[in-house]
Amino acid sequence: MVILCGTDLVEIERFKKILERQDSGFINKCFTPREQETCNGKAGGKRAPESYAARFAAKEACGKALGTGIMSEGIGLTDIEVMNDAKGAPYLVLSGKAKEKAEELGVFSMSVSLTHDGGMAAAYCTMLAERKELNG
């Protein structure tokens, strides 16, 4: 068994500007409809920039844990979805090439943590996997 991990840090202001420009092309490219609904619903949309930034950081962190990053090996941003359970805790839903890569690695457990403060959003992702050798 191996522990895979990834982390990322994102400026919230970047997402505030994207939302102010109403750049739906960027939002649609990066976030699933379910993620958009969640982000836009945070405090009536007032917390959307923080929510989008934290989810973007989580996608990057997940890609790092998979050892691919995002936008490589066919893994797109919407192949990694960040959702919340009934208590509000975040969790990951993988599809497409991200799911295939996780299966190839033997990932059987994933955890993600999101935070934001001081104009920054961060995420940390850990995965437990069966594969003994990741680079060979």
JOCOR-V548746 format. One record per pair of residues at least 12 apart in sequence whose C-alpha atoms are under 10 Angstrom apart, sorted by the first residue. I is the first residue (numbers start at 1). J is the second residue. D is the distance in whole Angstrom. If there is no record, write none. Layout:
BEGIN
i=I j=J d=D
i=I j=J d=D
END
This chain:
BEGIN
i=1 j=106 d=9
i=1 j=107 d=9
i=1 j=128 d=7
i=1 j=129 d=6
i=1 j=130 d=5
i=1 j=131 d=6
i=1 j=132 d=6
i=1 j=133 d=9
i=2 j=105 d=10
i=2 j=106 d=10
i=2 j=107 d=9
i=2 j=127 d=8
i=2 j=128 d=6
i=2 j=129 d=5
i=2 j=130 d=6
i=2 j=131 d=7
i=2 j=132 d=6
i=2 j=133 d=9
i=2 j=134 d=9
i=3 j=65 d=9
i=3 j=107 d=9
i=3 j=109 d=10
i=3 j=110 d=10
i=3 j=126 d=7
i=3 j=127 d=6
i=3 j=128 d=5
i=3 j=129 d=6
i=3 j=130 d=9
i=3 j=131 d=10
i=3 j=132 d=10
i=4 j=62 d=9
i=4 j=64 d=9
i=4 j=65 d=5
i=4 j=66 d=7
i=4 j=67 d=8
i=4 j=105 d=10
i=4 j=107 d=9
i=4 j=110 d=9
i=4 j=125 d=8
i=4 j=126 d=6
i=4 j=127 d=5
i=4 j=128 d=6
i=4 j=129 d=7
i=4 j=134 d=10
i=5 j=61 d=8
i=5 j=62 d=8
i=5 j=63 d=9
i=5 j=64 d=7
i=5 j=65 d=4
i=5 j=66 d=8
i=5 j=67 d=9
i=5 j=110 d=10
i=5 j=111 d=9
i=5 j=112 d=10
i=5 j=124 d=7
i=5 j=125 d=5
i=5 j=126 d=4
i=5 j=127 d=6
i=5 j=128 d=9
i=6 j=57 d=10
i=6 j=58 d=9
i=6 j=59 d=10
i=6 j=60 d=8
i=6 j=61 d=4
i=6 j=62 d=6
i=6 j=63 d=7
i=6 j=64 d=5
i=6 j=65 d=4
i=6 j=66 d=8
i=6 j=67 d=9
i=6 j=69 d=9
i=6 j=112 d=9
i=6 j=123 d=8
i=6 j=124 d=6
i=6 j=125 d=5
i=6 j=126 d=7
i=6 j=127 d=9
i=7 j=57 d=8
i=7 j=58 d=7
i=7 j=59 d=9
i=7 j=60 d=7
i=7 j=61 d=4
i=7 j=62 d=8
i=7 j=63 d=9
i=7 j=64 d=7
i=7 j=65 d=8
i=7 j=112 d=9
i=7 j=113 d=9
i=7 j=114 d=10
i=7 j=122 d=7
i=7 j=123 d=6
i=7 j=124 d=4
i=7 j=125 d=6
i=7 j=126 d=9
i=8 j=54 d=9
i=8 j=56 d=9
i=8 j=57 d=5
i=8 j=58 d=7
i=8 j=59 d=9
i=8 j=60 d=6
i=8 j=61 d=5
i=8 j=62 d=9
i=8 j=63 d=10
i=8 j=64 d=9
i=8 j=114 d=10
i=8 j=121 d=8
i=8 j=122 d=6
i=8 j=123 d=6
i=8 j=124 d=7
i=8 j=125 d=9
i=9 j=53 d=9
i=9 j=54 d=8
i=9 j=56 d=9
i=9 j=57 d=6
i=9 j=58 d=9
i=9 j=60 d=9
i=9 j=61 d=9
i=9 j=115 d=10
i=9 j=116 d=9
i=9 j=120 d=7
i=9 j=121 d=6
i=9 j=122 d=4
i=9 j=123 d=7
i=9 j=124 d=9
i=10 j=50 d=10
i=10 j=52 d=10
i=10 j=53 d=6
i=10 j=54 d=7
i=10 j=55 d=10
i=10 j=56 d=8
i=10 j=57 d=6
i=10 j=58 d=10
i=10 j=60 d=10
i=10 j=116 d=9
i=10 j=119 d=9
i=10 j=120 d=6
i=10 j=121 d=5
i=10 j=122 d=6
i=10 j=123 d=9
i=11 j=49 d=10
i=11 j=50 d=9
i=11 j=53 d=7
i=11 j=54 d=9
i=11 j=57 d=9
i=11 j=116 d=9
i=11 j=117 d=10
i=11 j=118 d=9
i=11 j=119 d=6
i=11 j=120 d=5
i=11 j=121 d=6
i=11 j=122 d=9
i=12 j=48 d=10
i=12 j=49 d=6
i=12 j=50 d=6
i=12 j=51 d=9
i=12 j=52 d=8
i=12 j=53 d=6
i=12 j=54 d=8
i=12 j=116 d=8
i=12 j=117 d=9
i=12 j=118 d=9
i=12 j=119 d=5
i=12 j=120 d=5
i=12 j=121 d=6
i=12 j=122 d=10
i=13 j=49 d=7
i=13 j=50 d=9
i=13 j=53 d=9
i=13 j=119 d=7
i=13 j=120 d=8
i=13 j=121 d=10
i=14 j=49 d=8
i=14 j=50 d=10
i=14 j=52 d=10
i=14 j=53 d=8
i=14 j=119 d=10
i=14 j=120 d=10
i=15 j=27 d=9
i=15 j=48 d=8
i=15 j=49 d=5
i=15 j=50 d=8
i=15 j=51 d=9
i=15 j=52 d=7
i=15 j=53 d=6
i=15 j=54 d=10
i=15 j=56 d=10
i=16 j=46 d=10
i=16 j=47 d=10
i=16 j=48 d=8
i=16 j=49 d=5
i=16 j=50 d=8
i=16 j=52 d=9
i=16 j=53 d=9
i=17 j=49 d=9
i=18 j=49 d=9
i=19 j=48 d=8
i=19 j=49 d=7
i=19 j=52 d=10
i=20 j=49 d=10
i=27 j=52 d=9
i=28 j=77 d=10
i=28 j=78 d=9
i=29 j=76 d=9
i=29 j=77 d=7
i=29 j=78 d=7
i=30 j=52 d=9
i=30 j=55 d=10
i=30 j=56 d=8
i=30 j=59 d=9
i=30 j=76 d=8
i=30 j=77 d=5
i=30 j=78 d=6
i=30 j=79 d=9
i=30 j=80 d=9
i=30 j=81 d=9
i=31 j=52 d=8
i=31 j=55 d=9
i=31 j=56 d=8
i=31 j=59 d=10
i=31 j=76 d=10
i=31 j=77 d=7
i=31 j=78 d=6
i=31 j=79 d=9
i=31 j=80 d=9
i=31 j=81 d=7
i=31 j=82 d=9
i=32 j=77 d=9
i=32 j=78 d=6
i=32 j=79 d=9
i=32 j=80 d=9
i=32 j=81 d=7
i=32 j=82 d=9
i=33 j=78 d=9
i=33 j=81 d=10
i=34 j=81 d=9
i=34 j=82 d=9
i=34 j=83 d=8
i=35 j=51 d=9
i=35 j=52 d=8
i=35 j=55 d=8
i=35 j=78 d=9
i=35 j=81 d=7
i=35 j=82 d=7
i=35 j=83 d=7
i=35 j=84 d=9
i=36 j=48 d=9
i=36 j=51 d=9
i=36 j=52 d=8
i=38 j=51 d=8
i=38 j=52 d=9
i=38 j=82 d=10
i=38 j=83 d=8
i=38 j=84 d=8
i=39 j=51 d=5
i=39 j=52 d=6
i=39 j=53 d=10
i=39 j=54 d=10
i=39 j=55 d=9
i=39 j=83 d=10
i=40 j=52 d=9
i=49 j=121 d=10
i=50 j=115 d=9
i=50 j=116 d=7
i=50 j=117 d=9
i=50 j=119 d=8
i=50 j=120 d=8
i=50 j=121 d=7
i=50 j=122 d=10
i=51 j=114 d=9
i=51 j=115 d=9
i=51 j=116 d=9
i=51 j=121 d=8
i=52 j=82 d=10
i=52 j=121 d=9
i=53 j=114 d=10
i=53 j=115 d=10
i=53 j=116 d=8
i=53 j=119 d=10
i=53 j=120 d=8
i=53 j=121 d=6
i=53 j=122 d=8
i=53 j=123 d=9
i=54 j=82 d=9
i=54 j=113 d=9
i=54 j=114 d=6
i=54 j=115 d=7
i=54 j=116 d=7
i=54 j=120 d=9
i=54 j=121 d=5
i=54 j=122 d=6
i=54 j=123 d=6
i=54 j=124 d=10
i=55 j=80 d=10
i=55 j=81 d=8
i=55 j=82 d=6
i=55 j=83 d=9
i=55 j=90 d=9
i=55 j=92 d=10
i=55 j=112 d=10
i=55 j=113 d=10
i=55 j=114 d=8
i=55 j=115 d=10
i=55 j=121 d=9
i=55 j=122 d=9
i=55 j=123 d=8
i=56 j=77 d=8
i=56 j=80 d=10
i=56 j=81 d=10
i=56 j=82 d=9
i=56 j=121 d=9
i=56 j=122 d=9
i=56 j=123 d=9
i=57 j=114 d=8
i=57 j=115 d=10
i=57 j=120 d=10
i=57 j=121 d=7
i=57 j=122 d=6
i=57 j=123 d=5
i=57 j=124 d=8
i=57 j=125 d=10
i=58 j=80 d=9
i=58 j=81 d=9
i=58 j=82 d=7
i=58 j=90 d=10
i=58 j=91 d=10
i=58 j=92 d=9
i=58 j=112 d=7
i=58 j=113 d=8
i=58 j=114 d=7
i=58 j=115 d=10
i=58 j=121 d=9
i=58 j=122 d=7
i=58 j=123 d=5
i=58 j=124 d=7
i=58 j=125 d=7
i=59 j=76 d=9
i=59 j=77 d=7
i=59 j=78 d=9
i=59 j=79 d=9
i=59 j=80 d=6
i=59 j=81 d=7
i=59 j=82 d=8
i=59 j=92 d=9
i=59 j=112 d=10
i=59 j=123 d=8
i=59 j=124 d=10
i=59 j=125 d=9
i=60 j=77 d=8
i=60 j=80 d=9
i=60 j=122 d=10
i=60 j=123 d=8
i=60 j=124 d=9
i=60 j=125 d=9
i=61 j=112 d=9
i=61 j=113 d=10
i=61 j=122 d=9
i=61 j=123 d=6
i=61 j=124 d=6
i=61 j=125 d=6
i=61 j=126 d=9
i=62 j=80 d=8
i=62 j=81 d=10
i=62 j=82 d=10
i=62 j=92 d=9
i=62 j=94 d=10
i=62 j=98 d=9
i=62 j=110 d=9
i=62 j=111 d=9
i=62 j=112 d=8
i=62 j=123 d=9
i=62 j=124 d=8
i=62 j=125 d=6
i=62 j=126 d=8
i=62 j=127 d=9
i=63 j=75 d=8
i=63 j=76 d=10
i=63 j=77 d=9
i=63 j=80 d=8
i=63 j=98 d=8
i=63 j=101 d=10
i=63 j=125 d=9
i=64 j=124 d=10
i=64 j=125 d=9
i=64 j=126 d=10
i=65 j=102 d=10
i=65 j=110 d=10
i=65 j=124 d=9
i=65 j=125 d=7
i=65 j=126 d=7
i=65 j=127 d=7
i=65 j=128 d=10
i=66 j=98 d=8
i=66 j=99 d=10
i=66 j=101 d=7
i=66 j=102 d=7
i=66 j=104 d=10
i=66 j=105 d=8
i=66 j=107 d=9
i=66 j=125 d=10
i=66 j=126 d=9
i=66 j=127 d=8
i=66 j=129 d=10
i=66 j=134 d=10
i=67 j=101 d=9
i=67 j=102 d=10
i=67 j=105 d=10
i=67 j=134 d=8
i=67 j=135 d=9
i=68 j=98 d=9
i=68 j=101 d=9
i=69 j=98 d=10
i=70 j=98 d=9
i=72 j=97 d=10
i=73 j=97 d=8
i=73 j=98 d=9
i=73 j=101 d=9
i=74 j=96 d=9
i=74 j=97 d=6
i=74 j=98 d=8
i=74 j=101 d=10
i=75 j=95 d=9
i=75 j=96 d=7
i=75 j=97 d=5
i=75 j=98 d=5
i=75 j=99 d=9
i=75 j=100 d=9
i=75 j=101 d=9
i=76 j=95 d=9
i=76 j=96 d=8
i=76 j=97 d=8
i=76 j=98 d=8
i=77 j=98 d=9
i=78 j=93 d=10
i=78 j=94 d=9
i=78 j=95 d=8
i=78 j=96 d=9
i=78 j=98 d=9
i=79 j=93 d=8
i=79 j=94 d=6
i=79 j=95 d=5
i=79 j=96 d=6
i=79 j=97 d=7
i=79 j=98 d=6
i=79 j=99 d=8
i=80 j=92 d=7
i=80 j=93 d=6
i=80 j=94 d=5
i=80 j=95 d=7
i=80 j=96 d=9
i=80 j=97 d=9
i=80 j=98 d=7
i=80 j=99 d=8
i=81 j=93 d=5
i=81 j=94 d=6
i=81 j=95 d=8
i=82 j=94 d=9
i=82 j=112 d=9
i=82 j=114 d=10
i=89 j=111 d=10
i=89 j=112 d=9
i=89 j=113 d=8
i=89 j=114 d=9
i=90 j=111 d=8
i=90 j=112 d=6
i=90 j=113 d=7
i=90 j=114 d=7
i=91 j=110 d=8
i=91 j=111 d=6
i=91 j=112 d=6
i=91 j=113 d=8
i=91 j=114 d=10
i=91 j=125 d=10
i=92 j=110 d=7
i=92 j=111 d=7
i=92 j=112 d=7
i=92 j=125 d=9
i=93 j=110 d=9
i=102 j=127 d=9
i=102 j=128 d=10
i=102 j=129 d=8
i=103 j=129 d=9
i=103 j=130 d=10
i=103 j=131 d=10
i=104 j=129 d=9
i=104 j=130 d=9
i=104 j=131 d=8
i=104 j=134 d=10
i=105 j=127 d=10
i=105 j=128 d=9
i=105 j=129 d=6
i=105 j=130 d=7
i=105 j=131 d=5
i=105 j=132 d=9
i=105 j=133 d=9
i=105 j=134 d=7
i=106 j=127 d=10
i=106 j=128 d=8
i=106 j=129 d=5
i=106 j=130 d=5
i=106 j=131 d=6
i=106 j=132 d=9
i=107 j=127 d=6
i=107 j=128 d=6
i=107 j=129 d=4
i=107 j=130 d=6
i=107 j=131 d=8
i=108 j=127 d=7
i=108 j=128 d=6
i=108 j=129 d=6
i=108 j=130 d=8
i=109 j=126 d=8
i=109 j=127 d=6
i=109 j=128 d=5
i=109 j=129 d=7
i=110 j=125 d=7
i=110 j=126 d=6
i=110 j=127 d=4
i=110 j=128 d=7
i=110 j=129 d=9
i=111 j=124 d=8
i=111 j=125 d=6
i=111 j=126 d=5
i=111 j=127 d=6
i=111 j=128 d=9
i=112 j=124 d=6
i=112 j=125 d=4
i=112 j=126 d=6
i=112 j=127 d=9
i=113 j=125 d=7
i=113 j=126 d=9
END
